[in-house]
Amino acid sequence: MADLFGKYSSSPKLRFIDVYFTEIIQAYMDKMYDVKAKILKDGFAIIDNVFTTEEIHLIRQAILRVDTNKPTFRKTNDLFAIRQFLKEVPETKELIFTDRLAAIISQVFGDSYFLTKSIYFDKPEQSNWFVAYHQDLTISVDKKLDIDGYGSWTVKQKQFAVQPPIDILENNFTIRIHLDDTDENNGALKVVPKSHLKGIYRPENIDWTEETETVCKVMKGGIMIMKPLLLHASNRTTNQSKRRVIHLEFSNRSLPDTLQWAEREVCL
């Protein structure tokens, strides 16, 4: 075997292949370094072509097959949403957590993170639904407990939400998987870059003489990674195009006492 390896390792063709793949790997590592740096600096990053057209089609088809009459489903003329999405549509799990997505998470955040929340949002073609600027200040948990530093409790579709200490929010991240091309005409997120670095930042205190707004255009199959404390909003749909997004939240922190993440699951 050693003789065989030695014989072919000097082949110009094999050396070319080795150099080619080394350059591809290096380019990928450089891109992930840039993504990580942008998230740290601006609070978000967009990566195109994470999912293939066929993978997106299969995810869409799985969603179309579900029973929409469950309490975790919200359906109006302006919005269709599925809370605890991966529990309600479990066949999408393998389609979502591909080797490509796992590699991105590992390279940007490390291997200690787990899923804590999953929601599917479908903004229909004629939706007048819009979301004003806000930060994602709550996490989903399994019960309500009296714990120092945890407050502003709410319950939606039998799921408890609570605002935790700010260090947990600073540590977490969200991935939004886009099932449609999304721009300013069908509800793409608008964000205030670097606002995640300012702690709890109330929308009424935004100083637009200093802050800027970025529209996050994401193509079908792309993802947007963002920090929960990033100020974000979305407009009404004006171009008669759907905007379907799978929203996934991740953490690597344990919660105090017997409090547990509502959807804790290791998916990588």
C-alpha positions, 0 to 999 in steps of 0.5 A, a space after each residue: 500500500 505504501 508503494 502504491 501511495 508513493 507511486 501515485 502521490 507524485 502524479 501531476 493529476 493527483 497533485 492538481 486535485 489535492 491543490 484544488 480541494 485544499 483551495 475549496 476547503 480554505 475558501 469555505 473556512 475563510 467564508 465561515 470566518 467572515 460570517 462569524 465576524 459579521 455576526 459579532 459586528 453587525 448582529 446578522 449574516 446571510 448565506 445563500 444556497 444552503 438548501 437545494 431546490 429539491 430540499 426546499 420542495 420536500 420541506 414545503 410538501 411536508 408542511 402541506 400534509 400537516 393537520 392545521 387544526 392543532 392548538 400550536 397552529 395559528 391561522 388567519 388571513 394575514 399569517 399562518 404559523 406553527 409553533 413547536 414546528 419540529 415536533 408538529 412536522 417531524 419529517 422535516 428534521 432530516 431535511 433541515 439539519 443537513 450536513 451543510 447546515 450542521 457544518 455552518 453551525 459548527 464552524 461559526 458557533 462550535 459544537 455545544 449548541 442545541 435547538 430550543 425553539 422552532 416556528 414556521 411562518 407563512 406570510 400569504 400573498 395578500 398579507 397586511 401583517 407587519 411587525 414593528 421594530 423589536 428585539 426577541 427578549 423571551 425564550 420558550 420553557 416548559 413551566 412557570 417558576 419563581 426564579 430571580 432574573 426571570 420575568 415577564 411571563 406569558 403563555 401562547 398556545 400552551 407554551 410558556 415564554 419568559 425573559 431571561 437574564 441578558 447574558 443568555 440572550 447575548 449568547 443565543 442565536 437564530 437561524 431563519 431558513 427561507 422557503 421563498 425569495 424574500 425582499 422588501 416587497 414581501 416582508 423581508 426583515 429590516 434590521 438595525 445593524 450593531 443594535 445587538 451590542 446595546 443591551 435592551 434597546 427600546 424601539 422608541 429610543 432608536 435615534 435614526 440620526 445615528 442608526 441605519 436600516 438594512 433590508 435583509 434580502 434572502 433567496 429561496 434556500 438561503 439562511 439568515 443568522 441573527 442575534 436575538 437582541 438585534 432590532 428587527 421588523 418587517 413590512 406588509 406584503 406588496 408584491 403578491 408573493 408568499 414569504 415562508 420562513 422556518 425560524 430556529 433558535 439555539 442555545 448552549 446554556 442550561 436553565 436554573 432549578 428544574 426549568 427546562 427549554 421547551 424544545 431542547 433537542 440536539 440536532 447536530 
